[in-house]
Amino acid sequence: MEFDRLPSKPVVKSLTGAQAEWENWLFSNNFKMMRDSDGVDWRVAMTFEQLPSELDRHKGKWIATLQIGADVPIARLVETGTLDPEQDERLIILAGSGTVPLRMKKLRYEALGENEMRETLVRVLPELRENFRKTSLHEVKRSLIHRWVEGLSSFGQREILGVQLNLSEDFTSQIDSET
């Protein structure tokens, strides 16, 4: 900045504005969190492993695994229109009033070297973020909620409509009544 040509207005108008601008910049340049079109924040966990290449014994193969997930309260899912209070009443009752852990299938990328893996992730992560931002994920979220509720309801692990289903007690009472 030249001292003889100082700006006529301050560069940063307020500390609050500067903080908000800084947080927006950090969020847009951080690929550990992504926001979808409904405003739900998804976490991205990346793991890397290096294995020997099948093609050349002197080279290695890099594998990057991305796990994308979010913990979303049921009220937020109703608010965003993912769940309809009237049509999905039973699903909402089964899910309860807490948060639903939404976990997508793992994405796996392979590359023959570290630089190639870096180039792949530099290309893939912004595309993934942009797809999340543009696309409505209502159907994906609904299927993840269904899968989660089914997993909880399996084998009597979930209290459904105030009745605890416990298979071991049911079998025990059945055996006692037969003897």
C-alpha positions as CSV (number, residue, x, y, z in Angstrom):
1,M,0.0,0.0,0.0
2,E,1.3,3.4,-0.9
3,F,1.3,5.9,2.0
4,D,0.6,8.9,-0.2
5,R,-2.5,7.1,-1.5
6,L,-4.3,5.8,1.6
7,P,-7.8,4.5,1.0
8,S,-10.6,6.9,1.7
9,K,-12.8,4.3,3.4
10,P,-11.6,1.6,5.8
11,V,-10.8,-1.8,4.2
12,V,-12.7,-3.6,6.9
13,K,-15.9,-1.9,8.0
14,S,-16.4,-3.8,11.2
15,L,-14.8,-6.5,13.3
16,T,-18.0,-8.6,13.0
17,G,-18.0,-8.3,9.2
18,A,-14.3,-9.2,9.1
19,Q,-15.0,-12.3,11.3
20,A,-17.9,-13.4,9.1
21,E,-15.9,-13.0,6.0
22,W,-13.0,-15.0,7.5
23,E,-15.4,-17.8,8.6
24,N,-17.0,-17.9,5.1
25,W,-13.5,-18.2,3.5
26,L,-12.5,-20.9,5.9
27,F,-15.7,-22.9,5.3
28,S,-15.4,-22.6,1.5
29,N,-11.7,-23.8,1.6
30,N,-12.2,-26.6,4.1
31,F,-13.1,-30.0,2.6
32,K,-13.8,-31.6,6.0
33,M,-17.2,-30.1,6.0
34,M,-19.7,-29.7,3.2
35,R,-23.1,-28.0,3.2
36,D,-26.0,-29.3,1.1
37,S,-28.7,-27.4,-0.6
38,D,-30.9,-27.6,2.6
39,G,-28.2,-26.1,4.8
40,V,-27.2,-29.4,6.5
41,D,-23.5,-29.7,7.3
42,W,-21.9,-33.0,6.3
43,R,-18.6,-34.2,7.7
44,V,-16.0,-35.7,5.4
45,A,-13.5,-38.1,6.9
46,M,-10.6,-39.1,4.7
47,T,-8.3,-42.1,5.2
48,F,-5.4,-43.1,3.1
49,E,-3.5,-46.3,2.7
50,Q,-0.6,-47.3,0.6
51,L,-0.4,-50.8,-0.9
52,P,1.9,-52.5,-3.3
53,S,0.9,-52.2,-6.9
54,E,-0.3,-55.3,-8.7
55,L,1.3,-54.0,-12.0
56,D,4.7,-53.0,-10.8
57,R,6.4,-54.4,-7.7
58,H,8.6,-51.3,-7.3
59,K,5.7,-48.9,-7.1
60,G,2.9,-48.4,-4.7
61,K,-0.8,-47.8,-5.0
62,W,-2.6,-45.1,-3.0
63,I,-6.2,-45.6,-1.9
64,A,-8.2,-42.7,-0.5
65,T,-11.5,-43.5,1.3
66,L,-14.0,-40.8,2.0
67,Q,-16.8,-41.3,4.6
68,I,-19.5,-38.7,4.4
69,G,-21.9,-38.3,7.3
70,A,-24.1,-36.0,9.3
71,D,-26.0,-36.1,12.5
72,V,-29.3,-34.3,11.8
73,P,-32.1,-33.7,14.3
74,I,-35.5,-35.0,13.2
75,A,-37.0,-31.5,13.6
76,R,-34.4,-30.2,11.1
77,L,-35.4,-32.9,8.6
78,V,-39.0,-31.9,8.9
79,E,-38.1,-28.2,8.7
80,T,-36.2,-28.7,5.4
81,G,-39.0,-30.8,3.8
82,T,-37.1,-34.1,3.8
83,L,-39.8,-35.6,6.0
84,D,-43.4,-34.6,5.8
85,P,-45.1,-34.5,9.2
86,E,-48.3,-36.1,7.9
87,Q,-47.1,-38.6,5.3
88,D,-44.0,-39.7,7.3
89,E,-45.7,-39.7,10.8
90,R,-44.8,-43.4,11.5
91,L,-41.2,-42.9,10.4
92,I,-40.9,-39.9,12.6
93,I,-42.3,-41.8,15.6
94,L,-39.9,-44.7,14.9
95,A,-36.9,-42.4,14.6
96,G,-37.7,-40.6,17.8
97,S,-37.1,-37.0,18.7
98,G,-33.3,-37.1,18.8
99,T,-30.7,-36.9,16.0
100,V,-30.5,-39.3,13.1
101,P,-27.0,-40.3,12.0
102,L,-26.9,-40.2,8.2
103,R,-23.9,-42.2,6.8
104,M,-23.4,-42.5,3.1
105,K,-21.6,-45.4,1.5
106,K,-17.8,-44.9,1.4
107,L,-16.3,-43.4,-1.7
108,R,-13.0,-45.0,-2.7
109,Y,-10.4,-43.6,-5.1
110,E,-7.2,-45.3,-6.3
111,A,-4.0,-43.7,-7.8
112,L,-0.6,-45.1,-8.7
113,G,1.3,-42.4,-6.8
114,E,1.1,-39.7,-4.2
115,N,1.0,-36.9,-6.8
116,E,-1.7,-38.6,-8.8
117,M,-3.7,-39.1,-5.6
118,R,-3.3,-35.4,-4.8
119,E,-4.4,-34.4,-8.3
120,T,-7.4,-36.8,-8.1
121,L,-8.6,-35.3,-4.8
122,V,-8.0,-31.7,-6.0
123,R,-10.4,-32.5,-8.9
124,V,-12.9,-34.7,-7.0
125,L,-13.5,-32.7,-3.7
126,P,-14.6,-29.4,-5.3
127,E,-16.9,-31.4,-7.7
128,L,-18.4,-33.2,-4.7
129,R,-18.9,-30.0,-2.8
130,E,-20.6,-28.4,-5.8
131,N,-22.9,-31.4,-6.3
132,F,-23.9,-31.2,-2.6
133,R,-24.6,-27.5,-2.9
134,K,-26.7,-27.8,-6.1
135,T,-28.6,-31.1,-5.7
136,S,-31.5,-31.8,-3.3
137,L,-30.6,-34.8,-1.3
138,H,-34.1,-35.4,0.1
139,E,-34.3,-38.9,-1.4
140,V,-30.8,-39.9,-0.3
141,K,-31.6,-38.6,3.2
142,R,-34.9,-40.5,3.3
143,S,-33.2,-43.8,2.3
144,L,-30.5,-43.2,4.9
145,I,-33.2,-42.6,7.6
146,H,-35.1,-45.7,6.5
147,R,-31.9,-47.8,6.7
148,W,-31.1,-46.4,10.2
149,V,-34.6,-47.1,11.5
150,E,-34.5,-50.6,10.1
151,G,-31.2,-51.2,11.7
152,L,-32.4,-50.1,15.1
153,S,-35.6,-52.1,14.8
154,S,-33.9,-55.3,14.0
155,F,-33.7,-58.0,16.7
156,G,-35.7,-56.0,19.3
157,Q,-33.1,-53.3,19.9
158,R,-35.6,-50.4,19.5
159,E,-38.5,-49.3,21.5
160,I,-41.4,-49.0,19.1
161,L,-44.5,-47.0,20.2
162,G,-43.6,-47.4,23.9
163,V,-43.2,-51.2,23.8
164,Q,-39.7,-52.6,24.2
165,L,-39.2,-55.6,22.1
166,N,-36.6,-57.9,23.6
167,L,-36.3,-61.3,22.0
168,S,-34.5,-63.0,24.9
169,E,-37.4,-62.2,27.3
170,D,-40.0,-63.3,24.7
171,F,-38.3,-66.6,24.3
172,T,-37.8,-67.0,28.0
173,S,-41.5,-66.4,28.7
174,Q,-42.5,-68.8,25.9
175,I,-40.2,-71.6,27.3
176,D,-41.5,-71.0,30.9
177,S,-45.1,-71.3,29.7
178,E,-44.4,-74.6,27.9
179,T,-42.7,-76.3,30.9
